Amino acid sequence: MTLNLPPDTCLHLGNDLISPYPENLKTISSIDLIALFKQLKPSINIIDGAGCTDWADLRQRIQFIANLFRCYHQTKDLFNPAFNTEQVAVIKAGGVPEGRL
């Protein structure tokens, strides 16, 4: 499975994430957040092992999603509208828009 992120990133969900953590998220200082991350994997500051190979396994899914959000939360393109005006009109009319979705 893959997940496409704007502008041109294609993540293979079974692979480790390749984007480094942003500088301000490299170290986590919240005790509660550290405890949560340690439930997901032993080392909270390493991206290795973030790929999800079994989406039926809730722990793997949450680990991947937590790392995905941590790696990409400062990606400005993710804050742009997902669809342009014409695509929104087609969706509201019950259709499937053309172009990149």
N, C-alpha and C positions, 0 to 999 in steps of 0.2 A: 504494500500500500504506500501511497505517496500523499504528501500534503504540499500544495503550492502556496508560497507566500510571495506577496509583491515585494519588489518588482519582478524578479526572475529567480527565485529560490525554490528548488524542488527538494523536499526532504523525503528520504526513504525511511519510513517509520520503523523498520527493523534495524536500521543503522544508528550508530551513535550520532549525536548532534555535533556539527563541526564548527558552529559559531561559538566564540568564547563568551564567557560571562562579561557583561559590561563592568567597567572598573568599580562602580559603586555597588555592584552585587557580587563581587568576587568573594567577599567575606560576609558571612551572616553573623550578626551579633545578637539577635533576638533569641533568648533561651527557648521559648516555645517553638519558634520556627526551626531552630537547630534540632530539637527533639522530633519534630515532624519529619524533617528530612532524614534523620538517622533511622527512622522507621522504614523509609523507602530504600535507602542504601547506606552502606557503612561510611562512605566518605562524601560529605556534603559539598565539597569544593572541587570535585572532579566530574567532568561531563562524561567520561568513559562509562560505558554500560547503560547509557540513557536510552538506547534503542529498545523498542517494544516488539518482542517476537511473538507474544501471545496476548492478543487484545481481550481474551476472556479473563485474563489475570488482572484483577483490579489494581493490585500493587504495581505491576508493570505499567499499566495505563497512567496511573497517577504520577508515577516517577517520571514518565516521559513528558506528561503535560506540565508538571512543575518545572522541569528543566527547560522545556520549550518556552514557557513564559519568562523564565529567568534569563535565558539567552537572548530572546527577541523583544523583550518588553520596551526597549528604547528604539526599535526600528520605526522610524517616522512613517514609512509607507503603509504600515499596518493601521494607521489612524485615518487614512484616506477612505472615502466611501467605497464600498465593495462593488457597487454598480453605478454606471452613469445614468443620466436622466432618461435616456431612451430605453435602457434595459429595465429600469424601474417601471416604466409605463407598460412594457410588455409583460412583466411579472404580475403587475396589478390586474392586467387583462386576462390573466390565467395562462399566459404563454411562457415559452422558454426563450430567453433572449439569445441573440447571436453574439459572437465575439468572446473575448476572454471572460470567464466567469470566476 
